[in-house]
């Protein structure tokens, strides 16, 4: 019986690995261009780290175990709690603002489906210690920079932005929902694009919202511009502060990537201010990025309160979008050079040329089994080699090879010392 891979995980064959490395390179480049530095932490964390942040029900969504010492540990589902724990441990010694990024291997025990896996990679960018909107705008600009670097445009994706404080004020002061019910309403609204309209209405009804309150909620969720809230005096202040964020995004030169969307809630309870998600314009896929402000998380894990914001981007949905748009790395060559022998069985001269090229940092292969020149040329083609260096019988005396350009078919004699220069 063949052994199957675990459901919700992936095997990375060469082409898949090339895409993964291509993505990681662009994530790292965008982070470093903005002055963020890379960090990492353990893949195993105390289960309580996630329960404290999201509540005991989160354990149902995690891979967790009890070790031989009776400690409950979990495979990390995201990096932000680890980041908060790391900062809390050395908070006094870290200069602020803290600008960290990370590429994590993460795990979630949920139903595997298109774009949502049980094992995935996630890019995290976090800015801690700055409570001004520049921090939020900086994080959004890093995300857009990476998106641009991948070849995507504002015609392909958009950043939808809202603010938990604005939505909270609307739900409480305008809709009339009791303050204690707001977290539950937020959790329901976060499912708005995932469930049918009548199902959502039933969920809001079960949460205790009266028919009039549900109608008011639907009314505000239909608003498309921040100016629509000018007539609602009770939310003027949070609406004005969000307008300021959009002004900053215009200064960053990325206003055409961004739009206001009051329906962006973000399901995680620790968000405290602006929240945002990146979606494809055609709405073919679930959210690609997600982030926001989480000013209370440091205190929740035992640290000193510090303002913080950041975002995460998983590789699964992004990979689907790039494939759909025909974007990604160019076909990879397994070798730049292939060294072949015109004489069967003559291997020492071949290895001398191979050593020379590899010392010059050129990706080089040769036929480990040997054989006819025709066979070796086929192996060179299979490897996608750009050049074939053919070692002839005269090499020992001339120290020259016949260099064939596999793309053009042209050949010329090249001295060994010039090869690979």
Secondary structure, DSSP 8 states (H G I E B T S, - for coil): ------TT-----HHHHHHHHHHHHHHHHHHHHTT-EE----SEEEHHHHHHHH-GGGGGGS-EEE-TTS-EEEE-S-SHHHHHHHHHHTGGGS-SSEEEEEEEEEE--S--BTTB-SEEEEEEEEEES--SHHHHHHHHHHHHHHHHHTT--TTTEEEEEEEHHHHHHIIIIIS---GGGHHHHHHHHTTTTTS-HHHHHHHHHHTT--HHHHHHHHHHHT--SGGGGTT-GGGHHHHHHHHHHHHHHHHTT-GGGEEE-TT---S-TT--SEEEEEEETT--SS-SEEEEE-TTHHHHTTS----EEEEEEEHHHHHHHHHHTT-S-----S-SEEEEESSTT--HHHHHHHHHHHHTT--EEE-TT---HHHHHHHHHHTT-SEEEEE-TTHHHH-EEEEEETTT--EEEEEGGGTT-
